Amino acid sequence: MDRLRAIMDALMTSDSVSVAELAAKHGVSEMTIRRDLDELAQQGVARRIRGGAQSLLLRGEEPPFGVREHEAPDEKARIAAEIANLVADGEAVVIDGGTTATAVARALHDRRLTVMPLSLQAIQALSGAPRLRLILPGGEVRHGELNITGPLAVNTIAGLRFDTAVIGCCGLSAEHGMTAHDLEDVAVKQAAIASARRVVVAADSSKFRQTAFAAVCPASRIDVLVTDAGIPKDQHDALTAAGVTVRIAS
């Protein structure tokens, strides 16, 4: 929901917000804002205080999966469908964690593939798929995100070879390449990239507005970027010049 993300951005900027000010800014009732703040508190983003809420996130920290899954759902579904069209039956595919990558997993459910999903959400999306060979990595489950991380996951991925790696990210630009917030997630992404013949990045256009804490890979390591029409023209042109095939999902 756009209002939830706007409230969360306000929390990360000013550390605290008031119900009255948010209600006036967004043109909704104070009761609606209280429900929004309660939801953010349940997601671990905020702590409710009298008359408002305080942020529990550090500046630049990744918003929770439960918040992000409501952002740009139509764009993510179109990106997922476009990536599904790029994957041929019979391929071995590793699918990263994150909301857009989980949408890709859903889009591949009925395909004849070998797939290793790197999050519990993607595993659930692919469970029971009739023609799909599902390979699970070892490793720890990251709290909240439910991504699979750690040395066991990295070693499992490193021992395999994939036709396609579908990778999500927290930030992307031609200058800084692909970036992510969590260091253990970065190691898993890098292992998946190193083990794949082709790297396909799934990123809605909001990712071009931010650079996260840790570098995953330079832009030149990406073979195909699938995004939406909101990609800034300068980034489209710069990524293309770096050798990335940019596909706009429609």
Secondary structure, 3 states (H helix, E strand, C coil): CHHHHHHHHHHHHHCEEEHHHHHHHHCCCHHHHHHHHHHHHHCCCEEEECCEEEECCCCCCCCCHHHHCCCCHHHHHHHHHHHHHHCCCCCEEEECCCHHHHHHHHHCCCCCCEEEECEHHHHHHHCCCCCCEECCCCCEECCCCCEEECHHHHHHHHCCCEEEEEECCCEEECCCEEEECCHHHHHHHHHHHHCEEEEEEECCHHHHHCCCCEEEECHHHCCEEEECCCCCHHHHHHHHHCCCEEEECC
